[in-house]
Amino acid sequence: MGGGCSKFSLCWFHSNLKPSVIESSDLENGGKTDRKTWPSFTEFSFEQLKSATCGFSSDNIVSEHGEKAPNVVYKGKLDADRWIAVKRFNRMAWPDSRQFLEEARSVGSLRSERLANLIGCCCEGDERLLVAEFMPHETLAKHLFHWENEPMKWAMRLRVALYLAQALEYCSSKGRALYHDLNAYRVLFDKDGNPRLSCFGLMKNSRDGKSYSTNLAFTPPEYLSTGRVTQESVVYSFGTLLLDLLSGKHIPPSHALDLIRGKNFLMLMDSALEGHFSNDDGTELVRLASRCLQYEARERPNAKSLVSALLSLQKEAEVPSYVLMGIPRGTESSTQPLSLTAFGEACLRMDLTAIHEILENIGYKDDEGIANELSFQMWTNQMQETLNSKKHGDTAFRAKDFAIAADCYTQFIDGGTMVSPTVYARRCLSYLMNELPQDALGDAMQAQVVSPGWHTALYLQAACLFSLGMESDAQEALKDGTNLEAKRSKN
């Protein structure tokens, strides 16, 4: 997350910590190893934050984006050297201003080197905004799942796990044990490359006070039955993060546990780490993850025991995080803004009409299986009926009758005689037009399975994710689609 109207720079808070693994007791209020003076929690005016973000310019959006999203995060600059992240909720959120202020002040009382701390808020009229420390080196998801130069080192992965456990232990000690939807996008990296847990997840969900995750495969089992987040739910989510760190992928817990029970844990490990960790260390981290993912909440460890277990696993403890991460110390992220094509822009704006026009113009030229409609031979009546379903679907799609288009494309797909990524793409948009984003996302992902190098599938995934309010995932899909299209244009 960056800051201000110009090119973003450092977080204004300078750390005097020695770059080594430290105990949790050193973290609170600066601790014995840190002499910094933390800023007190401040209630900002709306005009201050509007000015800091250049009028909430879309150029300053750093994560959650989309008309249906519950909030958007902007980079901002308060003065010459104070950079901030500003989370602006939509007008339906937090109708009770007193509840919002109480919650913000409570979270804002926390101060730890393991958190991207909440330093202020704004509550004027219908406006509800949070102000946090700015973290310039992006998210754990970026460094684990979308790395460009080299994968995250084993020692750094162990450090991330420890620092995150220390953050949870600190919050628990201060009576803020509940963390909502803990995932790899909630872990940010500061100017020294140290991982920090975003304070935003400590706030109750703005819409209903209890929503957890949009992805049921990663949701704690007790939340599905009770709808409540508990301390044990947070530990379960910590277990899913350990799986992320082990594998370099976002693996559903049920699949991972099947591998663990079958003693196939090496199949979980990131292939990029081969030869860089001992089997004993890998086994211990897998064991810890499986304990966190126990179905019975009472059988999971608490944050304090997680810290103890992870302290004993640390490697290269005296090597600074920025060295392990390959980040020049005290510099901003080198990531450049995406240069979006017309398709990318349409997805970012959620302009479904523009997406429809683009898909119409593309036609079936990227389809290998049915580009020629098999007009040279009609082998069976079933195949003829299947092709007729597709033709009827195309006619409805051109006429913008998206309900009929979806039904016809479903008949074509269910026919099972041919596979067409374009049909999946067109049914995806038809679902989006009919406000069925979850079904649409399934089709966009299926289009990518059929045609892995097709940028259209990734663009459509971005549009679906924006529609679902999963903005961080959407931004990554948009970036991947842009990169694929750029590679294709060079060939």
Secondary structure, 3 states (H helix, E strand, C coil): CCCCCCCCCCCCCCCCCCCCCCCHHHCECCCCCCCCCCCCCEECCHHHHHHHCCCCCHHHECCCCCCCCCEEEEEEEEECCEEEEEEEECCCCCCCHHHHHHHHHHHHCCCECCEECEEEEEEECCEEEEEEECCCCCEHHHHHHCCCCCCCCHHHHHHHHHHHHHHHHHHHHCCCCCCCCCCCCCEEECCCCCEEEEHHHHCCCCCCCCCCCCCHHHCCHHHHHHCCCCHHHHHHHHHHHHHHHHHCCCCCHHHHHHHHHCCCHHHHCCHHHCCCCCHHHHHHHHHHHHHHCCCCHHHCCCHHHHHHHHHCCCCCCCCCHHHHHCCCCCCCCCCCCCCCCHHHHHHHHCCHHHHHHHHHHHCCCCCCCCCCCCCCCCCCHHHHHHHHHHHHHHHHHHCCCHHHHHHHHHHHHHHCCCCCHHHHHHHHHHHHHCCCHHHHHHHHHHHHHHCCCCHHHHHHHHHHHHHCCCHHHHHHHHHHHHHHHHHHHHC
